[in-house]
């Protein structure tokens, strides 16, 4: 199993996670995905890439470090993003019942292994 697929499997095994993607941070293209049926990976990838780019620019403009984790909460769940090296971002989609703390830990560990 490739490191990218291993990362996606780890994240999707967290209770409440509905899917995960590995995307390009600059253009939002999907590199790999593991999603439940009915989830539009391209739309999620575009949203996550845009969030990571905008937050990174805002942080740099404010003289702060680039975020290592992004959490966008909605009415039906969350989008989590963990920027990594080589222009990659690990993204997870969760339901309201997800264990967000465990998802965050797994994502940060998994993205750290993607060198």
ZADO-1210 file (C-alpha; in nm, 4 decimals, padded with zeros to 6 digits):
<atoms>
<atom x="00.0000" y="00.0000" z="00.0000" code="UNK" pos="1"/>
<atom x="00.1342" y="00.3425" z="-00.0922" code="UNK" pos="2"/>
<atom x="00.1972" y="00.6018" z="00.1820" code="UNK" pos="3"/>
<atom x="-00.0879" y="00.8141" z="00.0409" code="UNK" pos="4"/>
<atom x="-00.3380" y="00.5290" z="00.0593" code="UNK" pos="5"/>
<atom x="-00.2145" y="00.4315" z="00.4053" code="UNK" pos="6"/>
<atom x="-00.2783" y="00.7869" z="00.5247" code="UNK" pos="7"/>
<atom x="-00.6308" y="00.7846" z="00.3829" code="UNK" pos="8"/>
<atom x="-00.7097" y="00.4478" z="00.5426" code="UNK" pos="9"/>
<atom x="-00.5874" y="00.5659" z="00.8834" code="UNK" pos="10"/>
<atom x="-00.8026" y="00.8759" z="00.8731" code="UNK" pos="11"/>
<atom x="-01.1173" y="00.7040" z="00.7474" code="UNK" pos="12"/>
<atom x="-01.0964" y="00.4466" z="01.0269" code="UNK" pos="13"/>
<atom x="-01.1646" y="00.7194" z="01.2845" code="UNK" pos="14"/>
<atom x="-01.5270" y="00.6960" z="01.4032" code="UNK" pos="15"/>
<atom x="-01.7482" y="00.9534" z="01.2312" code="UNK" pos="16"/>
<atom x="-01.5117" y="01.0262" z="00.9408" code="UNK" pos="17"/>
<atom x="-01.7051" y="01.0000" z="00.6134" code="UNK" pos="18"/>
<atom x="-01.4073" y="01.0247" z="00.3829" code="UNK" pos="19"/>
<atom x="-01.0594" y="01.1566" z="00.3246" code="UNK" pos="20"/>
<atom x="-00.8639" y="01.3043" z="00.0376" code="UNK" pos="21"/>
<atom x="-00.5097" y="01.3945" z="-00.0455" code="UNK" pos="22"/>
<atom x="-00.5056" y="01.7105" z="-00.2556" code="UNK" pos="23"/>
<atom x="-00.2693" y="01.9586" z="-00.4134" code="UNK" pos="24"/>
<atom x="-00.2613" y="02.2796" z="-00.2092" code="UNK" pos="25"/>
<atom x="-00.2010" y="02.5113" z="-00.5045" code="UNK" pos="26"/>
<atom x="-00.4702" y="02.3969" z="-00.7462" code="UNK" pos="27"/>
<atom x="-00.7032" y="02.1787" z="-00.5370" code="UNK" pos="28"/>
<atom x="-00.6659" y="01.8734" z="-00.7596" code="UNK" pos="29"/>
<atom x="-00.7389" y="01.5377" z="-00.5989" code="UNK" pos="30"/>
<atom x="-00.4293" y="01.3167" z="-00.5721" code="UNK" pos="31"/>
<atom x="-00.6045" y="01.0282" z="-00.3919" code="UNK" pos="32"/>
<atom x="-00.9407" y="00.9831" z="-00.2250" code="UNK" pos="33"/>
<atom x="-01.1362" y="00.7456" z="-00.0053" code="UNK" pos="34"/>
<atom x="-01.4934" y="00.8759" z="00.0161" code="UNK" pos="35"/>
<atom x="-01.8396" y="00.7457" z="00.0963" code="UNK" pos="36"/>
<atom x="-02.0846" y="00.7329" z="-00.1931" code="UNK" pos="37"/>
<atom x="-02.2499" y="01.0616" z="-00.2779" code="UNK" pos="38"/>
<atom x="-01.9617" y="01.2879" z="-00.1720" code="UNK" pos="39"/>
<atom x="-01.8209" y="01.5147" z="-00.4435" code="UNK" pos="40"/>
<atom x="-01.4462" y="01.4948" z="-00.3844" code="UNK" pos="41"/>
<atom x="-01.3651" y="01.7681" z="-00.6343" code="UNK" pos="42"/>
<atom x="-01.5839" y="02.0231" z="-00.4557" code="UNK" pos="43"/>
<atom x="-01.4358" y="01.9345" z="-00.1175" code="UNK" pos="44"/>
<atom x="-01.0830" y="01.9535" z="-00.2605" code="UNK" pos="45"/>
<atom x="-01.1454" y="02.2994" z="-00.4072" code="UNK" pos="46"/>
<atom x="-01.2914" y="02.4257" z="-00.0788" code="UNK" pos="47"/>
<atom x="-01.0074" y="02.2853" z="00.1326" code="UNK" pos="48"/>
<atom x="-00.7349" y="02.4166" z="-00.0988" code="UNK" pos="49"/>
<atom x="-00.8915" y="02.7625" z="-00.0975" code="UNK" pos="50"/>
<atom x="-00.9189" y="02.7637" z="00.2827" code="UNK" pos="51"/>
<atom x="-00.5594" y="02.6548" z="00.3321" code="UNK" pos="52"/>
<atom x="-00.4284" y="02.9104" z="00.0799" code="UNK" pos="53"/>
<atom x="-00.6259" y="03.2022" z="00.2238" code="UNK" pos="54"/>
<atom x="-00.5450" y="03.1203" z="00.5850" code="UNK" pos="55"/>
<atom x="-00.1774" y="03.0785" z="00.5011" code="UNK" pos="56"/>
<atom x="-00.1657" y="03.4181" z="00.3275" code="UNK" pos="57"/>
<atom x="-00.3497" y="03.5829" z="00.6169" code="UNK" pos="58"/>
<atom x="-00.1160" y="03.4275" z="00.8736" code="UNK" pos="59"/>
<atom x="00.1949" y="03.5339" z="00.6833" code="UNK" pos="60"/>
<atom x="00.0517" y="03.8846" z="00.6425" code="UNK" pos="61"/>
<atom x="-00.0041" y="03.9015" z="01.0181" code="UNK" pos="62"/>
<atom x="00.3517" y="03.7861" z="01.0879" code="UNK" pos="63"/>
<atom x="00.2395" y="03.4461" z="01.2146" code="UNK" pos="64"/>
<atom x="00.3280" y="03.0902" z="01.1207" code="UNK" pos="65"/>
<atom x="00.1308" y="02.9019" z="00.8571" code="UNK" pos="66"/>
<atom x="-00.1460" y="02.6929" z="01.0187" code="UNK" pos="67"/>
<atom x="-00.0720" y="02.3240" z="01.0648" code="UNK" pos="68"/>
<atom x="-00.4405" y="02.2338" z="01.0920" code="UNK" pos="69"/>
<atom x="-00.7643" y="02.3880" z="00.9647" code="UNK" pos="70"/>
<atom x="-01.1131" y="02.3054" z="01.0966" code="UNK" pos="71"/>
<atom x="-01.4261" y="02.4339" z="00.9229" code="UNK" pos="72"/>
<atom x="-01.7458" y="02.3389" z="01.1034" code="UNK" pos="73"/>
<atom x="-02.0846" y="02.3254" z="00.9333" code="UNK" pos="74"/>
<atom x="-02.4399" y="02.2291" z="01.0256" code="UNK" pos="75"/>
<atom x="-02.3906" y="01.8640" z="00.9271" code="UNK" pos="76"/>
<atom x="-02.0238" y="01.8082" z="01.0043" code="UNK" pos="77"/>
<atom x="-01.6748" y="01.9410" z="00.9514" code="UNK" pos="78"/>
<atom x="-01.4009" y="01.9715" z="00.6931" code="UNK" pos="79"/>
<atom x="-01.0565" y="01.9163" z="00.8431" code="UNK" pos="80"/>
<atom x="-00.7339" y="01.9946" z="00.6578" code="UNK" pos="81"/>
<atom x="-00.3717" y="01.9270" z="00.7490" code="UNK" pos="82"/>
<atom x="-00.1177" y="02.0864" z="00.5116" code="UNK" pos="83"/>
<atom x="00.1949" y="01.8810" z="00.4578" code="UNK" pos="84"/>
<atom x="00.5117" y="01.8997" z="00.2571" code="UNK" pos="85"/>
<atom x="00.5414" y="01.8831" z="-00.1210" code="UNK" pos="86"/>
<atom x="00.2253" y="02.0910" z="-00.1763" code="UNK" pos="87"/>
<atom x="-00.0019" y="01.8198" z="-00.0329" code="UNK" pos="88"/>
<atom x="-00.2973" y="01.8628" z="00.2027" code="UNK" pos="89"/>
<atom x="-00.4698" y="01.5785" z="00.3848" code="UNK" pos="90"/>
<atom x="-00.8442" y="01.6477" z="00.4110" code="UNK" pos="91"/>
<atom x="-01.1149" y="01.4691" z="00.6095" code="UNK" pos="92"/>
<atom x="-01.4934" y="01.5032" z="00.6036" code="UNK" pos="93"/>
<atom x="-01.6701" y="01.4247" z="00.9267" code="UNK" pos="94"/>
<atom x="-02.0215" y="01.3918" z="01.0560" code="UNK" pos="95"/>
<atom x="-02.1449" y="01.5591" z="01.3734" code="UNK" pos="96"/>
<atom x="-02.0707" y="01.2444" z="01.5721" code="UNK" pos="97"/>
<atom x="-01.7027" y="01.2274" z="01.4744" code="UNK" pos="98"/>
<atom x="-01.4216" y="01.2027" z="01.7239" code="UNK" pos="99"/>
<atom x="-01.2534" y="01.5254" z="01.6087" code="UNK" pos="100"/>
<atom x="-00.9628" y="01.5015" z="01.8508" code="UNK" pos="101"/>
<atom x="-00.8665" y="01.1561" z="01.7303" code="UNK" pos="102"/>
<atom x="-00.9164" y="01.2613" z="01.3682" code="UNK" pos="103"/>
<atom x="-00.6818" y="01.5563" z="01.4210" code="UNK" pos="104"/>
<atom x="-00.4139" y="01.3382" z="01.5810" code="UNK" pos="105"/>
<atom x="-00.4350" y="01.0763" z="01.3053" code="UNK" pos="106"/>
<atom x="-00.4249" y="01.3397" z="01.0326" code="UNK" pos="107"/>
<atom x="-00.1230" y="01.5233" z="01.1729" code="UNK" pos="108"/>
<atom x="00.0633" y="01.1952" z="01.2196" code="UNK" pos="109"/>
<atom x="-00.0308" y="01.0691" z="00.8732" code="UNK" pos="110"/>
<atom x="00.0601" y="01.3925" z="00.6940" code="UNK" pos="111"/>
<atom x="00.3952" y="01.3920" z="00.8741" code="UNK" pos="112"/>
<atom x="00.4722" y="01.0525" z="00.7219" code="UNK" pos="113"/>
<atom x="00.4053" y="01.1750" z="00.3672" code="UNK" pos="114"/>
<atom x="00.7520" y="01.2990" z="00.2763" code="UNK" pos="115"/>
</atoms>
